[in-house]
Amino acid sequence: MPSFHLQIISPQRVEFDGDVESLVAPGEDGYLGILTSHAPLLTTLKDGSLTFRTHGGAGAKERYRVSGGGFLEVHRNKVIVLANQVSKGS
């Protein structure tokens, strides 16, 4: 499956930086799915789970919890998530 680049960034550090096949994120108006070649998008985030499947092989599923507000930007097969609080799991 084609992939795109994902960065998850908190005020403390870069939490994740790599290629993924899919992403489900808690947008302000509900959860949204992102795949390769998604149209450009900028949205605010609400508290919730950020779930993605890494690229290659079996494509492990990973989950992060975002809270405290933030933004998600999609542009040219790159997704940047900026969130005030990020924790792995949940």
Helices and strands as residue ranges (DSSP letters): E 4-9, E 14-27, E 30-34, E 41-45, E 48-54, E 61-75, E 78-88
